[in-house]
């Protein structure tokens, strides 16, 4: 799990994705540990974030989502994209 890797002290590497194209993750993220999907400052909407989470699963890396706001409705919606 991602938190276990962080707590272990192992150095992990990731990329930031703020552009709504899951193909970026599919083509650039092999060999990395995680991708940070920026839904607050990036151009993502719910659909593109969901597609990027699916792409990160396909390449076998963790996905970290920065949601657009702290509203409970958004937090619940975006938490549904995670496995």
PyMOL commands that set and color helices and strands:
alter all, ss='L'
color gray80, all
select helices_A, chain A and resi 2-7+22-28+46-59+72-79
alter helices_A, ss='H'
color red, helices_A
select strands_A, chain A and resi 14-17+34-38+62-66
alter strands_A, ss='S'
color yellow, strands_A
deselect
rebuild
show_as cartoon
